[in-house]
Amino acid sequence: MSDPLSNIVEGVIWTINGFLVIVYYAADHIQTLALAVATILFAAYTSQEQRIWAMGSGGMAILASLLAPAPVPLFLLVMSLAGWAGTWLEQYNKPAQHWNTIRGQALYAVAGLGFAMYRHFGLGSSIASDPMMSQGAGYLNALIGIGMYVIPLGWLAMLTQSIWAHPPAQGTPDALITAIRTRGKQ
């Protein structure tokens, strides 16, 4: 092949190779990409006073999803989507529902980042190498593993309670407020 044609073919091969690396990385982190979309949209649709907190919580969640092992990325995505559903279903206090989502996501993101550091630095294995500490290391590993499942499930239970466990009201919240302010008069 001639030199100019060889350079063109080589450039096409390198471009396709780079595109395939991006596609492979995106497929490997599909949960994180979906979480990024969900948290960015959640922050965009929150009120101005909650937006900075939603962006901070979402940023920590995305970072934890990238760094922490399973089940953290999956549960962060589930929590974000459940927060969206909770906000959509909530009829009485949407700002409180936003705060609950922001708090729950931030709490689990911090726990996920701690879990990632614990696993990355091999703290459990360094403790387990000492015969006196091995039983404690096993216990600590069990607690951390259980916590990575209990935190999001507990938050989801509280989300469900906050959505469906309202006291019965006489109509919509707007109608109730109007009735109270006008003392039932039209």
C-alpha positions in Angstrom: 0.0 0.0 0.0 1.1 3.5 -0.6 2.1 5.7 2.3 -0.9 8.2 2.3 -3.4 5.3 2.0 -1.7 3.5 4.8 -1.9 6.6 7.0 -5.6 7.0 6.3 -6.3 3.3 7.1 -4.3 3.6 10.3 -6.2 6.7 11.3 -9.6 5.0 10.7 -8.5 2.0 12.7 -7.3 4.1 15.6 -10.6 6.1 15.5 -12.7 2.9 15.6 -10.5 1.5 18.3 -11.1 4.6 20.4 -14.8 4.5 19.8 -14.9 0.9 20.9 -13.0 1.7 24.1 -15.7 4.3 24.9 -18.5 1.9 24.1 -16.9 -0.8 26.2 -16.4 1.5 29.2 -20.0 2.9 28.9 -21.4 -0.7 28.8 -19.3 -1.6 31.8 -20.6 1.4 33.7 -24.2 1.5 32.4 -25.6 1.8 36.0 -23.4 4.8 36.7 -24.4 6.5 33.4 -28.1 5.9 34.2 -27.5 7.3 37.7 -25.8 10.3 36.3 -28.7 11.1 34.1 -31.2 10.5 37.0 -29.3 12.7 39.5 -28.7 15.5 37.0 -32.3 15.7 36.1 -33.3 15.4 39.8 -31.1 18.4 40.6 -32.5 20.3 37.7 -36.1 19.8 38.8 -35.6 20.6 42.5 -36.2 24.0 44.0 -33.5 26.6 44.0 -32.8 26.2 47.8 -32.4 22.4 47.4 -30.5 22.4 44.1 -27.0 22.8 45.6 -27.6 19.9 48.0 -29.1 17.8 45.2 -26.0 18.4 43.1 -23.6 17.6 45.9 -25.6 14.4 46.8 -25.7 13.4 43.1 -22.0 14.0 42.6 -21.1 11.9 45.6 -23.5 9.2 44.4 -21.9 9.2 40.9 -18.4 9.0 42.5 -19.4 6.2 44.8 -21.0 4.3 41.9 -17.8 4.5 40.0 -15.5 3.5 42.8 -17.4 1.1 45.0 -18.0 -2.6 44.2 -21.4 -4.2 43.9 -24.1 -3.7 45.2 -23.5 0.0 45.7 -23.9 1.1 42.0 -27.2 -0.8 41.6 -28.7 0.4 44.9 -27.7 4.0 44.2 -29.5 3.8 40.9 -32.6 2.2 42.6 -32.6 4.9 45.2 -32.4 7.6 42.7 -35.2 6.2 40.6 -37.3 5.5 43.7 -36.8 9.1 44.7 -38.1 10.2 41.4 -41.1 7.9 41.8 -41.7 9.1 45.4 -41.6 12.8 44.3 -44.1 12.0 41.5 -46.4 10.1 43.8 -46.2 12.5 46.7 -49.2 14.8 46.9 -48.8 16.5 50.3 -45.2 17.7 50.8 -43.0 17.4 47.7 -40.1 19.5 49.2 -39.9 17.1 52.1 -39.8 14.2 49.7 -37.0 15.9 47.7 -35.0 16.3 51.0 -35.6 12.7 51.9 -34.2 11.6 48.5 -31.2 13.9 48.8 -30.4 12.7 52.4 -30.8 9.0 51.6 -28.7 9.2 48.5 -26.0 11.2 50.2 -25.9 8.8 53.2 -25.6 5.8 51.0 -23.0 7.5 48.8 -20.8 8.2 51.9 -21.3 4.6 53.1 -20.4 3.4 49.5 -17.3 5.5 49.4 -16.2 4.2 52.8 -16.8 0.7 51.6 -14.7 1.4 48.5 -11.9 2.7 50.6 -12.1 -0.3 52.9 -11.9 -2.7 50.0 -9.3 -0.7 48.1 -6.8 -0.4 50.9 -7.3 -4.0 52.0 -8.1 -3.1 55.6 -10.1 -6.3 56.2 -7.3 -8.5 55.0 -4.6 -6.7 57.0 -6.6 -7.1 60.2 -7.4 -10.8 59.4 -3.7 -11.7 59.1 -3.2 -11.2 62.8 -4.5 -14.3 64.6 -5.8 -12.2 67.5 -7.8 -10.0 65.2 -9.1 -12.5 62.6 -12.4 -13.1 64.4 -13.0 -9.4 64.7 -12.2 -8.9 61.0 -14.7 -11.5 60.0 -17.3 -9.8 62.2 -16.5 -6.4 60.7 -16.7 -7.7 57.2 -20.1 -9.3 57.9 -21.4 -6.0 59.4 -20.2 -4.0 56.4 -21.7 -6.4 53.9 -25.0 -6.4 55.7 -24.9 -2.6 55.9 -24.5 -2.2 52.2 -27.9 -4.0 51.8 -29.7 -2.7 54.9 -29.2 1.0 54.3 -30.9 1.3 51.0 -33.7 -1.2 51.9 -34.4 0.8 55.1 -34.5 4.0 53.1 -36.9 2.5 50.6 -39.1 1.3 53.5 -39.2 4.9 54.9 -39.9 6.3 51.4 -42.8 3.9 51.0 -44.1 4.9 54.4 -43.8 8.6 53.6 -45.8 8.2 50.4 -48.6 5.9 51.4 -49.0 6.4 55.2 -50.5 9.8 55.2 -53.5 10.4 57.5 -56.7 10.6 55.5 -57.5 14.1 54.3 -60.7 15.8 53.0 -59.7 16.4 49.4 -56.5 17.6 47.8 -53.9 19.6 49.9 -54.9 22.8 48.0 -58.6 22.3 48.7 -57.8 21.6 52.4 -55.7 24.7 52.8 -58.4 26.8 51.0 -61.1 25.4 53.3 -59.0 26.2 56.4 -58.2 29.7 55.3 -61.8 30.6 54.3 -63.3 28.7 57.2 -65.4 26.6 54.8 -67.1 29.6 53.2 -67.1 30.0 49.4 
